[in-house]
Amino acid sequence: MDKDQLLKYSMLDFFQNDSKSVLDPPADFEEWYSHPLVSFGFKFAGQPMLSAPSTITKIQSAVDDQARRIINLTSYNYLGLSTHPEVIQAAKEALDKYGTGSSGSPMVSGTLDLHVEFARRLAEFKQKEDCLLYSSGFGGNLGALQGILRKGDCIVIDEKGHRSMIDGGLISGAKMYFFKHNDMASLEQTLEKCKGKRTLVCVEGVYSMDGDLVKLPEVVALCDRYGVQLYLDEAHSTLMFGENGRGVGEHFHLEHKVGMTFGTLSKSFGGVGGFICSNARIIRYLRGYSSPWNFSCAIAPSTVAGLMKALEVATRDSTLRDKLQANTAYMRKHILDMGLDIGKSESQVMPIIIGPDSKLLYELAAGIQQRGLFLQPVTFPAVPAETGRFRMSISAQLTQADMDEALNIIKDVIVPAVKK
Ligand SMILES: Cc1ncc(COP(=O)(O)O)c(C=O)c1O
């Protein structure tokens, strides 16, 4: 294949594999991967950080293998809680008391008093009857959906919904439909197809690649009209939206309309894990059928103790939420003033959309990194090919000086290239 032809391909094109052994990838995948631009792009994935994923950290740069101080606008540490002194202290105390691991699945022996108390507090926080904790957010989404849906049911997912919801739906055997992103006419057409079936509509509070909010009032109205249930993934909105930080459900005053509310513990909480809150009867049922809960080790005790403290710190007043909102507003204003495209972002998840030219995107990623700014390039198939982008995460931890330095680098490196 000639070199230019190779650049037309993406990971989506190598799914089928007709090599002789399952341990061999397809031959043309190897050829594609060895193209200098493709392998350069892959270099950005998995660059090791040399200190905490805070807003100022050090990275072992993929561009020139140098250890470099950077402003980190890529991590999910939206409230800076992973390094909060009270969180660290709580985790340290639990480490001394319980050791490093839970040493069992929640069903068998991995449930410690810490897990029980944290799940109780999360259910209370989300104003639901009960809660189940999972050792990863991905496993939580997958496990909740796989645990309650059955063959003959319908799962209806926004086309920008997270992979973990799709995989949960696939494993469940339910008939899966996608509707156009935030498009109510498309949702309605899909619900027509599911008439007469047990149906679950799955949406996200804040969409993870675009940072826009679900049109929750309209989605709720349609769910009511068709008599179907609603599942809300608040991975990127819990602790950040709503008067008390409960998420986008609270923001729209519609929490009571959400049948199941899901959250990750890896983002604003600053740890790892996932949780699902709902009525006590379905949570009891899930305990019997949710594979990642039954068959995967529980969250480490020190992490749970840190998470419990993170919940306390983030909800005792609105300081962190307010700071995050102020930082987001500042960054949004200045990025827009530079004429850059942030799509429909309404949150701390703010893409800078560059376009279909992935060579340019990777060159810019290298350029800003050399100046001391870390933004991860995101290309097809993670986002549509024509909307290759930097996915920027704003954090409450950013100081005025950090933001101004980051904006200067964006102005010097990205703006001239995009304008050209
Ligand atoms: C919307 C959404 N749901 C679920 C997950 C999975 O969460 P975790 O990374 O904690 O496993 C993610 C992760 O990025 C996400 O963006």
The ligand as a Tripos MOL2 file, in Angstrom:
@<TRIPOS>MOLECULE
LIG
   16    16     1     0     0
SMALL
NO_CHARGES

@<TRIPOS>ATOM
      1 C1        -19.0670    9.0540   30.6470 C.3       1 LIG1
      2 C2        -18.1400    8.0250   31.2320 C.ar      1 LIG1
      3 N1        -18.6540    6.9600   31.8460 N.ar      1 LIG1
      4 C3        -17.8590    6.0120   32.3910 C.ar      1 LIG1
      5 C4        -16.4830    6.0940   32.3180 C.ar      1 LIG1
      6 C5        -15.6140    5.0230   32.9190 C.3       1 LIG1
      7 O1        -15.0580    5.4970   34.0930 O.3       1 LIG1
      8 P1        -13.6320    5.0510   34.6760 P.3       1 LIG1
      9 O2        -12.5840    5.7440   33.8610 O.co2     1 LIG1
     10 O3        -13.6990    5.5540   36.0700 O.co2     1 LIG1
     11 O4        -13.5390    3.5750   34.5680 O.co2     1 LIG1
     12 C6        -15.9030    7.1910   31.6800 C.ar      1 LIG1
     13 C7        -14.4370    7.3110   31.5940 C.2       1 LIG1
     14 O5        -13.8510    8.1250   31.0060 O.2       1 LIG1
     15 C8        -16.7550    8.1870   31.1200 C.ar      1 LIG1
     16 O6        -16.2530    9.2550   30.4870 O.3       1 LIG1
@<TRIPOS>BOND
     1     1     2 1
     2     2     3 ar
     3     2    15 ar
     4     3     4 ar
     5     4     5 ar
     6     5     6 1
     7     5    12 ar
     8     6     7 1
     9     7     8 1
    10     8     9 2
    11     8    10 1
    12     8    11 1
    13    12    13 1
    14    12    15 ar
    15    13    14 2
    16    15    16 1
@<TRIPOS>SUBSTRUCTURE
     1 LIG1         1 GROUP 0 **** ****
